[in-house]
Amino acid sequence: MDDLVDRSVFISGSPETQQNKIIEAINIWKNNLRSVYAGDFIDNPIMIAWKDTLSKYQIPMELPNELIYGVFMDLTIKRYDYFEQLKKLLLQSCFCCWVNDNRNFRV
């Protein structure tokens, strides 16, 4: 998912066109994720694996949504003026991976 932004240089078109294509792809991920949580089958290897994972573990939808939001922040924010801004992005990425002890982010 993070590659959508990190590899945007490989998307043809103006920077605005690139950003619009990335936003569209992020929205597709969000919709697919909602569908998987609703029990629908999405013909995508990652969504198939996620559906299988959800059948075994109760993972709240907020966690992958935090990752998606972090990716979106990566698209819209190019430079962080304060560590607190960067910390927010880092925490969102970590929360989705169940590393939610923010004591690791003391400065």
C-alpha positions in Angstrom: 0.0 0.0 0.0 2.8 2.4 0.9 4.3 1.8 -2.5 1.4 3.8 -4.0 3.0 7.0 -2.9 6.6 5.9 -2.8 6.6 4.8 -6.4 4.4 7.6 -7.7 7.3 8.7 -10.0 6.4 5.7 -12.2 2.9 7.0 -12.8 2.6 9.0 -16.0 1.2 12.4 -16.2 1.5 15.7 -14.4 2.0 15.8 -10.6 -1.7 16.6 -10.2 -2.6 13.6 -12.4 -0.3 11.4 -10.4 -1.8 12.5 -7.2 -5.3 11.9 -8.5 -4.4 8.4 -9.6 -2.9 7.6 -6.2 -6.0 9.0 -4.4 -8.2 6.8 -6.6 -6.1 3.7 -5.8 -6.2 4.5 -2.1 -10.0 4.8 -2.3 -10.2 1.4 -4.1 -8.1 -0.1 -1.2 -10.5 1.5 1.3 -13.6 0.2 -0.5 -12.1 -3.3 -0.9 -11.2 -3.4 2.8 -14.7 -2.4 3.8 -16.1 -5.2 1.5 -13.8 -7.8 3.0 -14.9 -6.8 6.5 -18.5 -7.1 5.3 -17.7 -10.7 4.3 -17.4 -10.1 0.6 -14.9 -11.8 -1.7 -12.5 -9.5 -3.4 -10.4 -11.0 -6.1 -7.1 -9.6 -5.0 -4.3 -11.7 -3.4 -3.9 -9.3 -0.5 -7.6 -9.0 0.2 -7.9 -12.8 0.0 -5.2 -13.2 2.5 -6.7 -10.5 4.7 -10.1 -12.2 4.6 -8.4 -15.4 5.7 -6.6 -13.6 8.5 -9.9 -12.1 9.7 -11.4 -15.5 9.8 -8.8 -16.4 12.4 -8.3 -13.2 14.3 -10.5 -10.3 15.4 -8.7 -7.3 13.9 -10.6 -4.1 14.2 -11.0 -2.3 10.9 -9.5 0.9 12.5 -6.0 -0.7 12.3 -5.7 -1.1 8.6 -7.6 2.2 8.2 -4.8 3.9 10.2 -2.3 2.5 7.8 -4.3 3.9 4.8 -4.5 7.3 6.5 -0.8 7.2 7.1 -0.2 6.5 3.4 -2.5 9.4 2.5 -0.6 11.7 4.9 2.6 10.7 3.0 0.9 11.9 -0.1 -0.2 15.2 1.2 2.6 16.2 3.6 6.1 16.5 2.1 7.9 17.9 5.1 7.2 17.7 8.8 7.9 20.9 10.7 7.8 19.3 14.1 8.5 15.9 15.5 4.9 15.7 16.8 3.7 15.7 13.2 6.1 12.9 12.2 5.2 11.1 15.4 1.6 11.0 14.4 2.5 9.3 11.1 4.8 6.9 12.8 2.2 6.0 15.4 -0.4 5.4 12.7 1.9 3.0 10.9 2.8 1.2 14.1 -0.8 1.0 15.4 -1.8 -1.0 12.3 1.0 -3.4 13.1 -0.1 -3.7 16.8 2.9 -1.9 18.1 0.9 0.6 20.1 3.2 1.5 23.0 4.0 5.1 22.3 6.7 5.1 25.0 9.0 4.2 22.2 8.5 7.7 20.8 9.9 9.8 23.7 12.2 12.5 22.6 
